């Protein structure tokens, strides 16, 4: 039976090192997989990474202090 993902291959290699499976079992799976390009994980965990687009934020507008203008006083008409 071939490996279905890179994670599965790593797990079986760990089991081989721990002595829980034999070298022949690992090699049989490895041969049947061949040189396939395997995905990292077959079924990603639910609620995992979500691709979000970056919110566009505008830079705060620079405000300049306004000069205070004084109202011209006009002569009152009588």
ABEGO torsion letter per residue (X at the ends): XBBABAAAAAAAAAAAAAGABBAAAAAAAAAAAEABBBBABABBBBGBBBBBBBBBBBBBBBBBBBBBBBBBBBBBBX
